[in-house]
Amino acid sequence: MQGIWKIKVGVLKQLFLAWILSPHAVLISALLALPITGCANIRVTDPARTATEQFLLSEAAVKAVEPLSFDALQGHRVYLDPTYFAPAEKEFVLAEFRAKLLLSGVQIALERENADIILELRSGGMGIDRYESLFGIPALTAPSGASATAAGAPMATLVTPELAITKKIEQVGFASVAYVAYWADTGEVITSFGPSVGSTYREDWWILGFGPQTVGNIPTVNRRFE
């Protein structure tokens, strides 16, 4: 009996060791060792326009308005007429333009009838140009074989991954501002300025899949190549 008991104990030891060393036991032990914690989800929303897009246009508008001169308008009541000004960032550009007028010593009339001078603001354009360059193999797409379509199966699209050694995406924002000012009673032109063009940029680089490394002259980048 003792011999049989010793054999049974030996078998149990082997079974226990096999269980301990099995991957299932390791996984279960690891899960049991984890602390029991709760989790919560945070609701995140994305705006329709990115901050990069808005800063590219608004900072370009600031640079376009900055060199404008209003010396001939000082001491007069000026009505700002935006009838011929309709770019995407109209409100911001008008506010920047009004601030420039006020800081230049120009009085702004709220009503056209109370103004000595009418100032018409216009823009040659505001927008963002995008450039992309890739050194490597771009992603390729191709439809599935005709046999699948003939069999009535939905056509699938085969996509190969992009293999880039270096990749660059560059965005350049432009804003153009100009104005003409004339006497409200006679329509005689007093002065004009522009077009004044402001520009901004942002570049994103990837090297061997690592990145992006970002440079530019807009918030929050505000860095240039040395």
ZABA-106839 format. One line per 8 residues: number of its first residue (from 1); their letters; for each residue x, y, z of N, C-alpha, C. Coordinates in Angstrom, 1 decimal, padded with zeros to 4 digits. Each point is the difference from the previous one (the first is absolute). Layout:
! ZABA-106839
NUM> A> X:Y:Z:X:Y:Z:X:Y:Z  ... .
This chain:
! ZABA-106839
1> MQGIWKIK> 000.8:-001.2:000.0:-000.8:001.2:000.0:000.9:001.3:000.0  001.0:-000.1:000.8:000.9:001.2:000.0:000.6:000.3:-001.4  000.3:-001.2:-000.7:000.6:000.3:-001.3:-001.0:000.6:-000.9  -001.2:-000.5:000.0:-001.1:000.6:-000.8:-000.2:001.4:000.3  000.0:000.4:001.3:-000.2:001.4:000.5:001.1:000.9:-000.5  001.3:-000.5:000.0:001.1:000.8:-000.5:-000.1:000.2:-001.5  -000.5:-001.0:-000.7:-000.2:000.2:-001.5:-001.0:001.0:-000.2  -001.2:000.0:000.7:-001.0:001.0:-000.1:000.5:001.4:000.3 .
9> VGVLKQLF> 000.7:000.1:001.1:000.6:001.4:000.3:000.9:000.5:-001.1  000.8:-000.9:-000.6:000.9:000.4:-001.0:-000.8:000.5:-001.3  -001.0:-000.8:-000.3:-000.9:000.4:-001.1:-000.6:001.4:000.2  -000.5:000.2:001.2:-000.6:001.3:000.3:001.0:001.1:000.0  001.2:-000.2:000.4:001.0:001.0:-000.1:000.3:000.4:-001.5  000.1:-001.0:-000.8:000.2:000.2:-001.5:-001.1:000.8:-000.6  -001.3:-000.4:000.4:-001.1:000.7:-000.6:-000.1:001.5:000.5  000.4:000.2:001.3:000.0:001.4:000.5:001.1:000.8:-000.7 .
17> LAWILSPH> 001.2:-000.6:-000.2:001.1:000.8:-000.7:-000.4:000.3:-001.4  -000.7:-001.0:-000.7:-000.4:000.2:-001.4:-001.0:001.2:000.0  -000.9:000.1:001.0:-001.0:001.1:000.0:000.7:001.3:000.2  000.9:000.0:001.0:000.7:001.3:000.3:000.7:000.5:-001.2  000.7:-000.9:-000.7:000.8:000.4:-001.2:-000.8:000.3:-001.2  -001.3:-000.4:-000.1:-000.7:000.2:-001.2:-000.4:001.5:-000.2  -000.1:000.4:-001.3:-000.3:001.4:-000.3:-001.3:000.4:000.5  -001.0:-000.9:000.1:-001.3:000.4:000.6:000.1:000.4:001.4 .
25> AVLISALL> 000.8:-000.8:000.8:000.2:000.4:001.4:000.6:001.3:000.2  001.0:000.3:-000.9:000.7:001.3:000.1:-001.0:001.1:-000.3  -000.8:-000.2:-001.0:-001.0:001.1:-000.4:-001.0:000.2:001.1  -000.5:-001.1:000.6:-001.0:000.1:001.0:000.6:000.7:001.2  001.2:-000.4:000.4:000.7:000.6:001.1:000.2:001.5:-000.1  000.4:000.4:-001.3:000.2:001.4:-000.2:-001.3:000.8:000.1  -001.1:-000.6:-000.5:-001.3:000.7:000.1:-000.4:000.1:001.4  000.2:-001.0:000.8:-000.4:000.0:001.4:000.8:001.0:000.8 .
33> ALPITGCA> 001.3:000.2:-000.5:000.9:001.0:000.7:-000.4:001.4:-000.3  -000.8:000.3:-001.0:-000.3:001.3:-000.4:-001.0:000.6:001.0  000.2:001.3:000.4:-001.0:000.6:000.9:-001.3:000.2:-000.6  -001.1:-000.2:000.7:-001.3:000.3:-000.5:-000.3:001.4:000.0  -000.1:000.7:-001.2:-000.3:001.4:000.0:-001.1:000.3:-000.9  -000.6:001.2:000.1:-001.1:000.4:-000.9:000.5:000.8:-001.1  -000.8:000.3:-001.0:000.4:000.8:-001.2:-001.1:000.9:-000.3  000.4:001.1:-000.6:-001.0:001.0:-000.5:000.4:000.5:-001.3 .
41> NIRVTDPA> -001.0:000.4:-000.8:000.3:000.5:-001.4:-000.2:001.5:000.1  000.9:000.7:-000.7:000.0:001.5:-000.1:-000.5:000.3:-001.4  -001.0:000.8:-000.1:-000.6:000.4:-001.3:000.9:001.1:-000.7  000.5:-000.3:-001.1:000.9:000.9:-000.7:-000.6:000.4:-001.4  -000.1:001.3:-000.2:-000.5:000.5:-001.3:001.0:000.8:-000.8  000.0:-000.1:-001.3:000.9:000.7:-000.8:-000.8:001.1:-000.8  000.6:001.2:-000.1:-000.7:001.0:-000.7:000.1:-000.2:-001.5  -000.9:000.6:-000.8:000.0:-000.2:-001.4:001.3:000.5:-000.7 .
49> RTATEQFL> 000.6:001.0:000.6:001.3:000.6:-000.6:001.1:-000.2:001.0  001.2:-000.4:-000.5:001.1:-000.2:000.9:000.6:001.4:000.4  000.7:000.0:001.1:000.7:001.2:000.5:001.1:000.4:-001.0  000.6:-001.0:-000.7:001.1:000.3:-001.0:-000.6:000.8:-001.1  -001.2:-000.4:-000.5:-000.6:000.7:-001.1:-000.3:001.4:000.4  -000.6:000.2:001.2:-000.4:001.3:000.4:001.2:000.9:000.2  001.1:-000.5:000.6:001.1:000.8:000.2:000.8:000.3:-001.3  000.0:-000.9:-000.9:000.6:000.3:-001.3:-000.6:001.2:-000.6 .
57> LSEAAVKA> -001.4:000.1:000.0:-000.7:001.1:-000.6:000.0:001.3:000.8  -000.2:-000.1:001.3:000.0:001.2:000.8:001.3:000.6:000.2  001.1:-000.8:000.1:001.3:000.6:000.1:000.4:000.7:-001.3  -000.4:-000.6:-001.1:000.3:000.6:-001.3:-000.7:001.3:-000.2  -001.3:000.1:000.6:-000.7:001.2:-000.1:000.7:001.1:000.9  000.5:-000.4:001.1:000.7:001.0:000.9:001.2:000.6:-000.8  000.8:-000.9:-000.6:001.1:000.4:-000.8:-000.4:000.9:-001.2  -001.1:-000.2:-000.6:-000.5:000.8:-001.1:-000.4:001.4:000.4 .
65> VEPLSFDA> -000.7:000.1:001.2:-000.5:001.2:000.5:001.2:000.9:000.6  001.0:-000.7:000.5:001.0:000.8:000.7:000.7:001.1:-000.7  000.4:-000.2:-001.3:000.6:001.1:-000.7:-000.9:001.1:-000.5  -001.3:-000.1:000.1:-000.9:001.0:-000.5:000.2:001.4:000.7  -000.1:001.1:-000.8:000.2:001.3:000.5:-001.3:000.8:-000.1  -000.3:000.8:001.1:-001.3:000.8:000.0:000.3:001.4:000.3  001.2:000.5:-000.3:000.4:001.4:000.4:-000.9:001.0:-000.6  -000.5:-000.2:-001.3:-000.9:001.0:-000.6:-001.3:000.0:000.6 .
73> LQGHRVYL> -000.4:-000.9:000.8:-001.3:-000.1:000.6:-000.1:000.5:001.4  001.1:000.3:000.6:000.0:000.4:001.4:-000.8:001.3:000.2  -000.7:000.0:001.1:-000.8:001.2:000.4:-001.4:000.1:-000.7  -000.3:-001.1:-000.8:-001.3:000.0:-000.7:-000.9:-001.2:000.5  -001.3:000.2:-000.2:-000.9:-001.1:000.3:-000.1:-000.9:-001.3  000.3:-001.2:000.2:000.1:-001.0:-001.1:-001.0:-001.1:000.2  -000.8:-000.2:-001.1:-000.9:-001.2:000.0:000.6:-001.1:-000.7  000.1:-001.2:000.6:000.6:-001.1:-000.6:-001.0:-000.8:-000.7 .
81> DPTYFAPA> 000.1:-000.1:-001.4:-001.0:-000.7:-000.8:000.6:-001.4:-000.5  -000.6:-001.1:000.6:000.5:-001.3:-000.4:-000.8:-000.7:-001.1  -000.7:000.8:-000.8:-000.9:-000.6:-001.0:000.8:-000.9:-001.0  001.2:000.5:-000.3:000.8:-000.8:-001.0:001.0:-000.9:000.6  -000.2:-000.3:001.3:001.0:-000.8:000.7:-000.7:-001.2:000.5  000.3:-001.2:-000.5:-000.7:-001.2:000.4:000.9:-001.3:000.0  001.1:000.1:000.7:000.8:-001.2:000.1:-000.5:-000.9:001.1  000.6:-001.1:000.2:-000.4:-001.0:001.0:000.1:000.6:001.4 .
89> EKEFVLAE> 001.1:000.7:000.3:000.2:000.6:001.3:-000.4:001.5:000.1  -001.2:000.3:-000.5:-000.5:001.4:-000.1:000.0:000.6:001.3  -000.6:-000.6:001.0:-000.2:000.7:001.3:001.3:000.3:000.7  000.9:-001.0:000.0:001.3:000.3:000.6:000.8:001.1:-000.7  000.0:000.0:-001.3:000.8:001.0:-000.8:-000.6:001.4:000.2  -001.3:000.1:000.1:-000.7:001.2:000.2:000.4:000.6:001.4  000.0:-000.9:001.0:000.4:000.4:001.3:001.4:000.4:000.1  000.9:-000.7:-000.7:001.4:000.4:000.0:000.2:001.3:-000.7 .
97> FRAKLLLS> -000.8:000.2:-001.1:000.1:001.3:-000.8:-000.5:001.2:000.8  -001.1:-000.2:000.8:-000.6:001.0:000.8:001.0:000.4:001.1  000.7:-001.0:000.6:000.9:000.3:001.0:001.2:000.8:-000.5  000.4:-000.3:-001.2:001.1:000.7:-000.6:-000.4:001.5:-000.3  -001.2:000.2:-000.4:-000.5:001.3:-000.2:000.0:000.8:001.3  -000.6:-000.6:001.0:-000.1:000.7:001.3:001.4:000.3:000.6  000.9:-000.9:-000.1:001.4:000.2:000.5:000.7:001.1:-000.8  -000.4:000.2:-001.3:000.6:001.0:-000.8:-000.6:001.4:000.2 .
105> GVQIALER> -000.9:000.2:000.9:-000.6:001.3:000.3:-001.2:000.3:-000.9  -000.7:-001.0:-000.6:-001.1:000.2:-000.9:-001.3:-000.2:000.8  -001.0:000.9:-000.2:-001.3:-000.1:000.7:-000.9:-000.9:-000.9  -000.6:-001.0:000.6:-000.9:-000.9:-000.8:-001.4:000.5:000.2  -000.7:000.3:-001.1:-001.4:000.3:000.0:-000.9:-001.2:-000.1  -001.0:-000.2:000.9:-000.8:-001.1:000.0:-001.1:000.0:-001.1  -000.3:001.2:-000.5:-001.0:000.2:-001.0:000.7:000.7:-001.2  -000.4:-000.5:-001.2:000.6:000.6:-001.2:-000.3:001.5:-000.1 .
113> ENADIILE> -001.3:000.4:000.4:-000.4:001.4:-000.1:000.9:000.9:000.9  000.6:-000.5:001.0:000.8:000.8:000.9:001.4:000.1:-000.3  000.4:-000.6:-001.1:001.5:-000.1:-000.3:000.4:001.1:-001.0  001.3:000.4:000.2:000.6:000.9:-001.0:000.6:-000.8:-001.1  000.5:-001.2:000.3:000.7:-000.8:-001.0:-000.6:-001.4:000.0  -000.1:-000.6:-001.2:-000.4:-001.4:-000.2:001.2:-000.8:-000.4  000.2:-001.0:000.8:001.1:-000.9:-000.3:-000.5:-001.4:-000.4  000.3:-000.4:-001.2:-000.4:-001.3:-000.5:001.2:-001.0:000.0 .
121> LRSGGMGI> -000.3:-001.1:000.7:001.0:-001.0:000.2:-000.3:-001.1:-001.0  001.1:-000.6:-000.5:-000.1:-001.1:-000.9:001.1:-001.0:000.2  -000.1:-001.2:-000.6:001.0:-001.0:000.2:000.2:-000.8:-001.3  001.2:-000.2:-000.3:000.4:-000.8:-001.2:-000.2:-001.5:000.2  -000.1:-000.4:001.3:-000.2:-001.4:000.3:000.5:-000.4:001.3  -000.5:-001.0:000.6:000.5:-000.6:001.2:-000.2:-001.5:-000.1  001.0:-000.7:000.3:-000.1:-001.5:-000.1:001.3:-000.7:000.4  000.0:-001.3:-000.1:001.1:-000.8:000.4:000.4:-000.9:-001.2 .
129> DRYESLFG> 001.3:000.0:-000.3:000.5:-000.9:-001.0:000.7:-001.1:000.7  -000.1:-001.2:-000.5:000.5:-001.2:000.6:000.9:-000.8:-001.0  001.2:-000.3:000.5:001.0:-000.7:-000.8:000.4:-001.3:000.7  000.1:-001.1:-000.7:000.5:-001.2:000.6:001.1:-000.6:-000.9  001.1:-000.5:000.7:001.0:-000.7:-000.7:000.4:-001.3:000.7  000.4:-001.0:-000.7:000.2:-001.3:000.5:001.2:-000.6:-000.7  001.0:-000.5:000.8:001.1:-000.8:-000.6:-000.1:-001.4:000.5  -000.5:-000.8:-000.9:-000.3:-001.4:000.4:-001.0:-000.6:-000.9 .
137> IPALTAPS> -000.9:-000.9:000.5:-001.0:-000.6:-000.7:-001.4:000.4:000.5  -000.8:000.7:-000.8:-001.3:000.5:000.5:-000.9:-001.2:000.2  -001.1:000.3:000.7:-001.0:-001.0:000.2:-000.8:-000.2:-001.4  -000.2:-001.3:-000.3:-000.6:-000.3:-001.3:-001.4:-000.6:000.2  -000.9:000.3:-000.8:-001.4:-000.7:000.1:-000.3:-000.6:-001.3  -000.6:-001.1:000.0:-000.4:-000.8:-001.2:-001.3:-000.7:000.3  -000.9:-000.1:-001.0:-001.2:-000.8:000.2:000.3:-001.5:000.0  -000.9:-000.7:000.6:000.2:-001.5:000.0:-000.3:-000.6:-001.3 .
145> GASATAAG> 000.3:-001.2:-000.2:-000.1:-000.7:-001.3:-001.4:000.1:-000.6  -000.1:-000.2:-001.3:-001.3:000.0:-000.7:-000.8:-001.2:000.3  000.7:-001.1:000.5:-000.8:-001.2:000.3:-000.9:000.2:001.1  000.4:000.8:001.0:-000.9:000.2:001.2:-001.2:000.8:-000.4  000.2:001.0:-000.9:-001.1:000.8:-000.5:-001.0:-000.8:-000.8  000.6:-000.9:-000.9:-000.9:-000.9:-000.8:-000.8:-000.9:000.8  000.5:-000.4:001.2:-000.7:-001.0:000.8:-001.0:000.7:000.9  -000.1:001.3:-000.1:-001.0:000.8:000.7:000.5:000.5:001.4 .
153> APMATLVT> 001.2:-000.3:000.3:000.6:000.5:001.3:000.3:001.5:-000.1  -000.1:000.7:001.1:000.3:001.5:-000.1:001.5:000.2:-000.3  000.2:001.0:-000.8:001.4:000.3:-000.3:000.8:000.6:001.2  001.1:-000.6:000.3:000.8:000.5:001.1:001.2:000.7:-000.6  000.7:000.8:000.9:001.1:000.8:-000.4:001.2:-000.5:000.7  001.1:-000.3:-000.7:001.2:-000.4:000.6:000.9:001.2:000.2  000.5:000.2:001.2:000.8:001.1:000.4:001.4:-000.5:000.5  001.0:000.6:-000.6:001.4:-000.3:000.5:000.4:001.1:000.8 .
161> PELAITKK> 000.7:-000.3:001.1:000.4:001.1:000.9:001.1:000.9:-000.6  000.0:001.2:000.5:001.0:001.0:-000.4:001.4:-000.3:000.7  001.0:000.0:-000.9:001.4:-000.3:000.5:000.8:001.3:-000.3  000.1:000.8:001.0:000.6:001.3:-000.2:001.4:000.1:000.7  001.0:000.4:-000.7:001.3:000.3:000.6:-000.1:001.4:000.6  -000.4:000.9:-000.8:-000.3:001.4:000.5:-001.3:000.4:-000.6  -000.7:000.8:000.8:-001.3:000.5:-000.4:-000.2:001.4:000.6  -000.6:000.9:-000.8:-000.2:001.4:000.4:-001.4:000.5:-000.4 .
169> IEQVGFAS> -000.7:000.6:000.9:-001.2:000.7:-000.3:000.2:001.5:000.4  -000.2:000.8:-001.0:000.2:001.5:000.2:-001.3:000.7:-000.2  -000.4:000.9:000.9:-001.2:000.8:-000.2:000.4:001.5:000.1  -000.5:000.7:-001.0:000.4:001.5:000.0:-001.3:000.8:-000.1  -000.2:000.9:000.9:-001.2:000.8:000.1:000.3:001.4:-000.6  -000.9:000.5:-000.8:000.1:001.3:-000.6:-001.2:000.9:000.3  000.2:001.3:000.1:-001.0:001.0:000.2:000.3:001.2:-000.7  -000.9:000.6:-000.8:000.2:001.2:-000.8:-001.0:001.0:000.5 .
177> VAYVAYWA> 000.5:001.3:000.3:-000.9:001.0:000.4:000.4:001.3:-000.7  -001.0:000.8:-000.4:000.2:001.3:-000.6:-001.2:000.9:000.3  000.2:001.3:-000.2:-001.1:000.9:000.2:000.2:001.3:-000.8  -001.2:000.6:-000.2:000.0:001.3:-000.7:-000.9:000.9:000.9  000.4:001.3:000.2:-000.8:000.9:000.8:-000.3:001.3:-000.8  -001.3:000.4:000.1:-000.4:001.2:-000.8:-001.0:000.8:000.9  -000.1:001.3:-000.4:-000.9:000.9:000.8:-001.4:-000.4:-000.2  -000.8:000.0:001.1:-001.3:-000.4:000.0:-001.0:000.8:-000.9 .
185> DTGEVITS> 000.3:001.4:000.0:-000.9:000.9:-000.7:000.3:000.1:-001.5  001.3:-000.1:-000.4:000.4:000.2:-001.4:000.4:-001.3:-000.7  000.4:-001.0:000.8:000.5:-001.2:-000.6:001.4:000.1:-000.5  000.7:001.1:000.2:001.4:000.2:-000.4:000.9:-000.9:000.8  000.9:-000.7:-000.7:000.9:-001.0:000.7:001.0:000.8:000.8  000.2:-000.4:001.2:001.0:000.6:000.9:001.3:-000.8:000.0  -000.1:-001.3:000.2:001.2:-000.8:000.1:-000.4:-001.5:-000.3  000.9:-000.8:-000.3:-000.2:-001.4:-000.1:001.3:-000.8:000.4 .
193> FGPSVGST> -000.2:-001.2:000.4:001.2:-000.8:000.4:-000.3:-001.5:-000.3  001.1:-000.6:-000.5:-000.1:-001.4:-000.2:000.0:-000.4:-001.5  -000.1:-001.3:-000.2:-000.2:-001.0:000.9:001.2:-000.4:000.9  -000.3:-000.2:001.3:001.1:-000.5:000.9:-000.3:-001.5:000.2  001.1:-000.8:-000.2:-000.2:-001.4:000.1:000.8:-000.5:001.2  -000.7:-000.8:000.9:000.7:-000.6:001.1:000.0:-001.6:-000.2  001.0:-000.6:000.5:000.1:-001.5:-000.1:000.5:-000.7:001.2  -000.4:-001.2:000.2:000.4:-000.8:001.2:000.3:-001.4:-000.6 .
201> YREDWWIL> 000.6:-000.8:000.8:000.3:-001.4:-000.4:000.2:-000.9:001.1  -000.2:-001.3:-000.3:000.2:-001.1:000.9:000.5:-001.2:-000.8  001.1:-000.7:000.5:000.5:-001.1:-000.6:000.1:-001.2:001.0  -000.4:-001.2:-000.5:000.0:-001.2:000.8:000.9:-001.0:-000.7  001.0:-000.5:000.7:001.0:-001.0:-000.6:-000.1:-001.3:000.7  000.1:-001.1:-000.8:000.2:-001.3:000.5:001.2:-000.7:-000.6  000.8:-000.6:000.8:001.2:-000.7:-000.5:000.0:-001.4:000.5  000.0:-001.0:-001.0:-000.1:-001.4:000.3:-001.2:-000.3:001.0 .
209> GFGPQTVG> -001.1:000.7:-000.3:-001.2:-000.3:000.8:-000.1:000.8:001.3  001.1:000.6:000.4:000.0:000.7:001.3:-000.4:001.5:-000.2  -000.9:000.5:000.8:-000.4:001.4:-000.2:-001.4:000.2:000.6  -000.6:001.1:-000.3:000.6:001.1:-000.8:000.9:000.9:000.8  001.0:000.5:-000.8:000.8:001.2:000.5:-000.5:001.2:-000.6  -000.5:000.9:000.8:-000.8:001.2:-000.5:000.8:001.3:000.2  000.0:000.8:-001.1:000.5:001.3:000.0:-001.0:001.0:-000.6  000.1:001.2:000.3:-000.9:001.0:-000.6:000.0:001.3:000.8 .
217> NIPTVNRR> -000.8:001.0:-000.4:-000.1:001.3:000.6:-001.4:000.3:000.5  -000.7:-001.0:000.5:-001.3:000.2:000.5:-000.1:-000.7:001.4  -000.8:000.5:000.9:-000.2:-000.7:001.2:-000.7:-001.4:-000.3  000.3:-001.0:000.7:000.9:-000.1:001.1:001.4:-000.4:-000.4  000.3:000.0:-001.3:001.3:-000.5:-000.6:001.0:001.1:000.3  -000.1:001.1:-000.8:000.9:001.2:000.3:001.5:-000.4:000.0  000.4:-000.8:-000.9:001.4:-000.4:-000.1:000.4:000.0:-001.5  001.3:000.3:-000.2:000.5:000.0:-001.4:001.2:-000.9:-000.1 .
225> FE> 000.3:-000.4:-001.2:001.2:-000.7:-000.3:001.2:000.9:000.4  001.0:-000.5:000.7:001.2:000.8:000.3:001.0:-000.1:-001.2 .
